[in-house]
Amino acid sequence: MSIKIGDKNKIKNSSIGHNYNTSNNEELKKSFLERHPILVSIGISLITGFVLLFSFWKKIIDWIENFL
């Protein structure tokens, strides 16, 4: 394949815009967090919400209010 650009400029044996399995190798190297950020954020939100349901937070809030 040769492309003529301007005056006597040629590109021979070019591969413009082609990827050669680079995305597959990069995809395999990514961690679970990099591949699924939305799932991880939902999981962290659920765990945080569950921890905040415990009743000992009332004692901590009272201690902070009395301290200040």
N, CA, C and O of each residue as an XYZ file, in Angstrom:
272
protein
N       0.841     -1.171      0.000
C       0.000      0.000      0.000
C       0.884      1.230      0.000
O       1.811      1.328      0.803
N       0.617      2.141     -0.863
C       1.362      3.394     -0.880
C       0.363      4.545     -0.976
O      -0.638      4.470     -1.688
N       0.664      5.592     -0.248
C      -0.207      6.760     -0.204
C       0.589      7.954     -0.704
O       1.695      8.214     -0.230
N       0.034      8.664     -1.644
C       0.700      9.849     -2.161
C       0.179     11.070     -1.419
O      -1.018     11.356     -1.422
N       1.106     11.786     -0.782
C       0.755     12.980     -0.024
C       1.585     14.134     -0.584
O       2.813     14.098     -0.507
N       0.952     15.133     -1.133
C       1.668     16.298     -1.630
C       2.538     15.972     -2.832
O       2.147     15.193     -3.700
N       3.708     16.568     -2.876
C       4.615     16.412     -4.016
C       5.624     15.305     -3.748
O       6.534     15.475     -2.937
N       5.470     14.184     -4.418
C       6.404     13.069     -4.404
C       6.680     12.508     -3.007
O       7.752     11.946     -2.787
N       5.771     12.638     -2.077
C       5.904     12.036     -0.753
C       5.105     10.747     -0.749
O       3.912     10.750     -1.054
N       5.741      9.671     -0.411
C       5.041      8.389     -0.390
C       5.305      7.678      0.927
O       6.401      7.746      1.483
N       4.293      7.007      1.403
C       4.412      6.145      2.574
C       4.204      4.734      2.073
O       3.144      4.417      1.533
N       5.197      3.884      2.242
C       5.113      2.519      1.742
C       4.931      1.549      2.901
O       5.521      1.713      3.969
N       4.108      0.541      2.669
C       3.859     -0.519      3.659
C       3.448      0.055      5.014
O       3.965     -0.353      6.054
N       2.527      0.989      4.991
C       2.112      1.640      6.227
C       0.966      0.880      6.864
O       0.270      0.099      6.216
N       0.793      1.126      8.129
C      -0.337      0.557      8.854
C      -0.935      1.649      9.731
O      -0.839      1.602     10.957
N      -1.542      2.611      9.096
C      -2.108      3.751      9.795
C      -3.447      3.345     10.401
O      -4.340      2.865      9.702
N      -3.570      3.541     11.690
C      -4.840      3.274     12.359
C      -5.102      1.825     12.679
O      -6.243      1.466     12.971
N      -4.100      0.982     12.636
C      -4.293     -0.429     12.945
C      -3.660     -0.755     14.296
O      -2.564     -0.290     14.609
N      -4.345     -1.537     15.068
C      -3.806     -2.031     16.338
C      -3.531     -3.510     16.193
O      -4.336     -4.245     15.620
N      -2.430     -3.935     16.695
C      -2.052     -5.340     16.602
C      -2.090     -5.969     17.995
O      -1.051     -6.120     18.637
N      -3.276     -6.333     18.456
C      -3.487     -7.028     19.730
C      -2.888     -6.289     20.922
O      -2.545     -6.928     21.917
N      -2.752     -4.998     20.858
C      -2.232     -4.267     22.002
C      -3.296     -4.124     23.075
O      -2.970     -4.105     24.262
N      -4.558     -4.022     22.687
C      -5.613     -3.848     23.682
C      -5.802     -5.117     24.500
O      -6.118     -5.030     25.686
N      -5.619     -6.291     23.909
C      -5.778     -7.535     24.657
C      -4.706     -7.680     25.721
O      -5.001     -8.097     26.841
N      -3.469     -7.345     25.390
C      -2.390     -7.457     26.360
C      -2.562     -6.441     27.484
O      -2.322     -6.757     28.650
N      -2.970     -5.237     27.144
C      -3.189     -4.217     28.165
C      -4.363     -4.584     29.054
O      -4.339     -4.323     30.256
N      -5.386     -5.186     28.471
C      -6.578     -5.561     29.237
C      -6.249     -6.657     30.242
O      -6.795     -6.667     31.346
N      -5.369     -7.572     29.878
C      -4.993     -8.648     30.785
C      -4.136     -8.146     31.934
O      -4.165     -8.724     33.020
N      -3.373     -7.082     31.718
C      -2.486     -6.554     32.747
C      -3.211     -5.695     33.769
O      -2.666     -5.435     34.842
N      -4.429     -5.246     33.467
C      -5.160     -4.374     34.378
C      -5.671     -5.167     35.579
O      -6.012     -6.344     35.465
N      -5.718     -4.505     36.719
C      -6.247     -5.142     37.925
C      -7.773     -5.102     37.891
O      -8.376     -4.463     37.029
N      -8.377     -5.797     38.844
C      -9.840     -5.833     38.919
C     -10.393     -4.432     39.116
O     -11.425     -4.085     38.541
N      -9.718     -3.624     39.924
C     -10.165     -2.253     40.182
C     -10.146     -1.414     38.909
O     -11.060     -0.621     38.684
N      -9.134     -1.575     38.084
C      -9.046     -0.804     36.843
C     -10.056     -1.270     35.796
O     -10.516     -0.474     34.978
N     -10.401     -2.558     35.819
C     -11.348     -3.074     34.834
C     -12.799     -2.810     35.226
O     -13.650     -2.653     34.350
N     -13.102     -2.757     36.543
C     -14.485     -2.615     37.009
C     -14.596     -1.533     38.092
O     -14.906     -1.855     39.239
N     -14.354     -0.271     37.759
C     -14.389      0.771     38.791
C     -15.786      1.016     39.350
O     -15.921      1.374     40.520
N     -16.819      0.833     38.547
C     -18.177      1.084     39.027
C     -18.596      0.017     40.034
O     -19.201      0.338     41.057
N     -18.283     -1.246     39.757
C     -18.618     -2.319     40.695
C     -17.893     -2.134     42.024
O     -18.475     -2.347     43.087
N     -16.632     -1.740     41.964
C     -15.857     -1.535     43.189
C     -16.429     -0.371     43.990
O     -16.527     -0.460     45.213
N     -16.806      0.714     43.328
C     -17.352      1.865     44.054
C     -18.700      1.532     44.684
O     -18.988      1.985     45.792
N     -19.532      0.748     43.997
C     -20.809      0.332     44.579
C     -20.570     -0.560     45.789
O     -21.252     -0.422     46.804
N     -19.612     -1.467     45.692
C     -19.290     -2.347     46.822
C     -18.796     -1.575     48.029
O     -19.206     -1.853     49.155
N     -17.924     -0.614     47.807
C     -17.410      0.207     48.906
C     -18.538      1.019     49.526
O     -18.578      1.179     50.746
N     -19.446      1.529     48.723
C     -20.578      2.297     49.238
C     -21.490      1.427     50.103
O     -21.960      1.868     51.151
N     -21.736      0.203     49.669
C     -22.578     -0.707     50.453
C     -21.924     -1.062     51.780
O     -22.589     -1.089     52.815
N     -20.632     -1.332     51.754
C     -19.918     -1.657     53.001
C     -19.918     -0.468     53.949
O     -20.129     -0.637     55.151
N     -19.686      0.730     53.429
C     -19.692      1.937     54.251
C     -21.073      2.177     54.855
O     -21.182      2.512     56.034
N     -22.113      2.012     54.068
C     -23.472      2.178     54.578
C     -23.801      1.168     55.656
O     -24.470      1.501     56.635
N     -23.342     -0.061     55.492
C     -23.582     -1.091     56.508
C     -22.872     -0.760     57.821
O     -23.447     -0.929     58.896
N     -21.629     -0.292     57.739
C     -20.874      0.064     58.949
C     -21.530      1.244     59.667
O     -21.550      1.291     60.897
N     -22.065      2.193     58.902
C     -22.688      3.372     59.516
C     -24.022      3.051     60.196
O     -24.550      3.881     60.935
N     -24.566      1.867     59.957
C     -25.814      1.477     60.610
C     -25.631      1.082     62.073
O     -26.604      1.064     62.827
N     -24.412      0.768     62.487
C     -24.188      0.311     63.859
C     -24.480      1.411     64.864
O     -24.350      2.597     64.560
N     -24.876      1.005     66.064
C     -25.329      1.965     67.071
C     -24.188      2.646     67.827
O     -24.431      3.643     68.508
N     -22.952      2.146     67.733
C     -21.874      2.768     68.497
C     -21.519      4.158     67.967
O     -20.791      4.893     68.634
N     -22.004      4.529     66.811
C     -21.736      5.863     66.295
C     -22.383      6.930     67.169
O     -21.873      8.047     67.257
N     -23.498      6.601     67.815
C     -24.151      7.562     68.732
C     -23.210      7.931     69.864
O     -23.140      9.094     70.260
N     -22.491      6.958     70.385
C     -21.534      7.229     71.467
C     -20.383      8.102     70.972
O     -19.930      8.999     71.684
N     -19.919      7.846     69.776
C     -18.819      8.640     69.217
C     -19.275     10.077     68.963
O     -18.537     11.022     69.246
N     -20.480     10.244     68.433
C     -21.008     11.601     68.185
C     -21.175     12.351     69.495
O     -20.830     13.530     69.572
N     -21.697     11.695     70.531
C     -21.841     12.336     71.844
C     -20.490     12.745     72.401
O     -20.354     13.832     72.961
N     -19.480     11.875     72.252
C     -18.144     12.197     72.765
C     -17.562     13.407     72.046
O     -16.951     14.269     72.678
N     -17.747     13.477     70.717
C     -17.227     14.619     69.948
C     -17.949     15.902     70.356
O     -17.311     16.946     70.491
N     -19.255     15.842     70.553
C     -20.010     17.037     70.945
C     -19.611     17.498     72.332
O     -19.530     18.704     72.567
N     -19.361     16.590     73.257
C     -18.928     16.979     74.602
C     -17.500     17.488     74.604
O     -17.154     18.350     75.412
N     -16.664     16.970     73.713
C     -15.269     17.384     73.640
C     -15.150     18.813     73.129
O     -14.299     19.574     73.592
N     -15.992     19.173     72.187
C     -15.936     20.514     71.611
C     -16.734     21.453     72.481
O     -16.825     22.644     72.182
